[in-house]
Amino acid sequence: GKSTTIASMIDYRNENRSGHILTIEDPIEYLFKHKMSLVNQREIGSDTLDWQNALRSAMRQAPDCILIGEIRDRETMQAALAYAQTGHLCLATLHANNAYHALNRIFSFFPLDARTLLSLDLAATLRCIISQRLVRRPDGGRIPAVEILLHSRQVAELIERGEISAIREAMEQSLAQGSRTFEQDLFRLYKEKWITLEEALANADSQTNLSWLINNAQIGPTTGSGDKNNNTRPPSTIDFERTEPDGSSFREFTLELNNDD
């Protein structure tokens, strides 16, 4: 679903802001009509020889917004950073399981001696990472669960210091509006009855964290219902036996609730 999501972002800008949007794709998946913006779509192999030529000549076309279909190597990532450093909005896709792994993959493109400069560049230019998974609804359809890492001073400082492993905890503690982890969005979908408990747990990075969110909100994990008006009490003990063995530190204790509370 990443192609549909990023196409929607391009179309939103096309409808709401004037300018020049340049896309570099292999292949072109969605065709855009000119609306408020002029949209120039270039396909590798037919409109340009290869990625290197397309990326090198992109700035000569004076775009305001650049879409890179997929970042697959160091050269493409360097081009994306260069566009962002010159004030251009650069959108791109990358194969990764979540926001934390996306950052790790970006760093893996570069040798160790180049990562200090990369950390500085990323901290200054990265604005958002969106990761999504299509999860099954009870009716057989699918709905996206979305993880969002938004730029903040804390996130920028962690990236600048190369402390990527601390990003996950920063996201869980973030109060920035719009920022969320997969567990937080899966909890929302479960609470609103879009998905079952089993589907939520199957798609969580940490089943422990998701179980804690469900129990902390006093939603019975075995009922599959987000109705706050029902009289069903949640279990008195969090069901940690269903969680992953390598989950968060929540597994280290048991939370008990008094029935009189």
C-alpha positions as a printed Julia matrix, in Angstrom:
261×3 Matrix{Float64}:
   0.0     0.0     0.0
   2.98    2.38    0.09
   2.58    3.37   -3.57
  -1.05    4.36   -3.0
  -0.17    6.34    0.13
   2.62    8.33   -1.48
   0.5     8.93   -4.6
  -2.2    10.38   -2.34
   0.37   12.71   -0.79
   1.49   13.91   -4.21
  -2.11   14.4    -5.34
  -2.91   16.38   -2.18
  -0.06   18.78   -2.87
  -1.11   18.94   -6.52
  -4.62   20.01   -5.49
  -3.63   22.51   -2.81
  -0.38   24.19   -3.83
   1.01   25.65   -7.02
   4.46   24.62   -8.18
   6.36   21.99  -10.11
   6.25   18.34   -9.0
   8.83   15.98  -10.51
   8.54   12.21  -10.08
  11.23    9.63  -10.9
   9.73    6.14  -10.99
  10.41    2.59  -12.12
   7.76    1.98  -13.31
   5.13    4.76  -13.19
   2.19    3.38  -11.21
  -0.21    6.34  -11.01
  -0.74    9.04  -13.62
  -1.33   12.56  -12.3
  -3.23   15.34  -14.04
  -2.07   18.94  -13.78
  -4.14   20.72  -11.11
  -2.66   23.59   -9.12
   0.79   22.19   -9.82
   2.56   21.09  -12.98
   3.39   17.38  -12.65
   6.27   15.93  -14.67
   6.58   12.14  -14.41
   9.72   10.42  -15.66
  10.04    6.64  -16.0
  13.39    4.86  -15.89
  14.16    3.23  -19.22
  11.73    5.25  -21.35
  12.09    8.9   -20.28
  15.6     8.64  -18.89
  18.44    6.13  -19.25
  18.86    5.14  -15.59
  18.47    6.34  -12.01
  21.81    8.15  -11.98
  20.97   10.26  -15.04
  17.47   11.01  -13.75
  18.7    12.07  -10.31
  21.56   14.12  -11.73
  19.33   16.09  -14.12
  16.41   16.56  -11.7
  17.57   19.92  -10.34
  17.87   21.38  -13.85
  14.08   21.17  -14.15
  13.56   23.49  -11.16
  11.09   21.33   -9.2
   9.52   22.36   -5.9
   8.72   18.77   -4.92
  10.59   15.62   -5.96
   9.32   12.05   -5.65
  11.88    9.24   -5.79
  10.01    6.0    -6.45
  12.3     3.91   -4.25
  15.6     4.38   -2.45
  17.71    1.28   -3.06
  21.32    2.39   -2.64
  23.74    4.98   -1.3
  23.73    7.15   -4.44
  19.94    7.54   -4.4
  19.96    8.35   -0.69
  22.67   10.96   -1.19
  20.59   12.57   -3.94
  17.53   12.7    -1.67
  19.57   14.37    1.08
  21.0    16.87   -1.41
  17.51   17.82   -2.6
  16.31   18.32    0.98
  19.38   20.39    1.9
  18.6    22.81   -0.93
  15.08   23.4     0.37
  13.13   20.97   -1.8
  10.41   18.69   -0.48
  11.63   15.18   -1.27
   9.36   12.14   -0.9
  10.59    8.58   -1.31
   9.76    4.98   -0.44
  12.0     2.46    1.29
  11.46   -1.19    2.19
  11.58   -1.57    6.0
   9.42   -3.07    8.75
   9.01    0.13   10.77
  10.45    3.61   11.3
  13.33    2.33   13.43
  14.35   -0.23   10.8
  14.02    2.42    8.07
  16.67    4.52    9.81
  18.89    1.46   10.25
  18.55    0.66    6.55
  19.51    4.2     5.57
  22.66    3.95    7.69
  23.46    0.53    6.19
  23.86    2.15    2.76
  26.95    4.04    4.0
  30.37    2.88    5.24
  31.27    3.5     8.87
  33.54    6.45    8.09
  30.68    8.29    6.34
  28.02    7.81    9.0
  28.97   10.78   11.18
  28.26   13.19    8.32
  25.14   11.2     7.42
  23.86   11.59   10.99
  24.24   15.37   10.79
  22.54   15.56    7.39
  19.62   13.35    8.45
  19.1    15.24   11.7
  18.87   18.51    9.76
  16.64   17.36    6.89
  14.47   14.4     7.94
  10.92   15.51    8.7
   8.85   12.34    8.85
   8.92    8.56    8.4
   5.62    6.79    7.77
   5.46    3.0     7.96
   2.27    1.05    7.31
   0.92   -2.48    7.35
  -2.34   -3.64    5.8
  -4.16   -5.64    8.48
  -7.26   -7.79    8.01
 -10.7    -6.61    9.04
 -13.29   -9.14   10.27
 -15.27   -8.66    7.03
 -12.3    -9.81    4.93
 -11.15   -6.39    3.8
  -7.98   -4.62    4.87
  -7.19   -1.42    6.73
  -3.78    0.24    7.24
  -2.08    0.33   10.61
   0.29    3.29   10.49
   3.43    4.16   12.43
   4.57    7.78   12.21
   7.89    9.23   13.33
   7.7    13.03   13.24
  10.65   15.38   13.46
  11.25   16.74   16.94
  14.21   18.19   18.79
  14.69   14.95   20.73
  14.55   12.76   17.6
  16.96   15.08   15.76
  19.44   14.94   18.65
  19.29   11.14   18.79
  19.9    10.86   15.04
  22.75   13.38   15.23
  24.44   11.29   17.93
  23.78    8.09   15.99
  21.68    6.65   18.83
  19.16    4.97   16.53
  18.34    2.29   19.11
  16.84    4.99   21.35
  14.42    6.18   18.66
  11.84    3.52   19.56
  11.58    4.64   23.18
  11.46    8.28   22.09
   8.47    7.5    19.85
   6.62    5.74   22.69
   7.16    8.73   24.98
   6.55   11.41   22.35
   3.76   13.88   22.97
   4.01   15.33   19.46
   0.59   15.4    17.82
   0.43   12.82   15.04
   3.42   10.74   16.13
   2.58    7.11   16.98
   3.97    3.59   17.13
   2.43    0.53   15.48
   1.19   -0.66   18.87
  -0.61    2.63   19.51
  -2.35    2.56   16.13
  -3.22   -1.14   16.4
  -4.72   -0.39   19.81
  -6.82    2.39   18.24
  -8.05    0.08   15.48
  -8.9    -2.65   18.0
 -10.67   -0.22   20.33
 -12.77    1.1    17.43
 -13.62   -2.51   16.44
 -11.92   -2.33   13.03
  -9.8    -5.41   13.81
  -9.81   -8.34   16.22
  -7.44   -8.77   19.14
  -5.72  -11.68   17.4
  -5.03   -9.57   14.3
  -3.74   -6.69   16.41
  -1.33   -8.95   18.32
  -0.18  -10.68   15.13
   0.9    -7.34   13.61
   2.43   -5.72   16.69
   6.19   -5.25   16.95
   5.82   -5.77   20.7
   2.83   -7.81   21.85
   3.82   -6.89   25.41
   3.38   -3.17   24.79
   0.07   -3.7    23.0
  -1.25   -5.92   25.82
  -0.25   -3.24   28.31
  -2.06   -0.53   26.34
  -5.23   -2.64   26.18
  -5.24   -3.51   29.86
  -4.21   -0.04   31.0
  -7.23    1.38   29.16
  -9.46   -1.2    30.9
 -10.53   -2.86   27.66
 -10.89   -6.61   28.12
  -8.5    -8.24   25.62
 -10.61  -11.38   25.38
 -13.85   -9.57   24.49
 -12.68   -7.89   21.28
 -14.92   -4.92   22.09
 -14.03   -1.3    22.49
 -17.41   -0.38   24.05
 -16.6     1.64   27.14
 -20.22    1.5    28.32
 -20.38   -2.25   28.91
 -20.14   -3.6    32.44
 -17.58   -6.28   31.69
 -14.53   -5.96   33.9
 -11.11   -6.54   32.33
  -9.06   -9.42   33.7
  -7.27   -8.6    36.93
  -3.9    -9.64   35.51
  -2.33   -8.7    32.2
  -2.02  -11.7    29.89
   1.75  -11.55   29.4
   1.93  -15.21   28.37
   0.68  -14.19   24.91
   3.49  -11.74   24.38
   6.81  -12.09   22.64
   9.75  -13.45   24.64
  11.91  -10.52   23.54
   9.3    -7.89   24.3
   9.61   -4.72   26.34
  10.41   -4.51   30.04
   6.69   -4.55   30.85
   7.09   -8.33   31.14
   9.17   -7.89   34.25
   6.18   -7.23   36.5
   2.53   -8.18   36.93
  -0.12   -5.5    37.34
  -3.08   -6.44   39.52
  -6.32   -4.44   39.74
  -8.62   -4.55   42.74
 -12.19   -5.44   41.87
 -13.39   -2.58   44.07
 -11.56    0.07   42.01
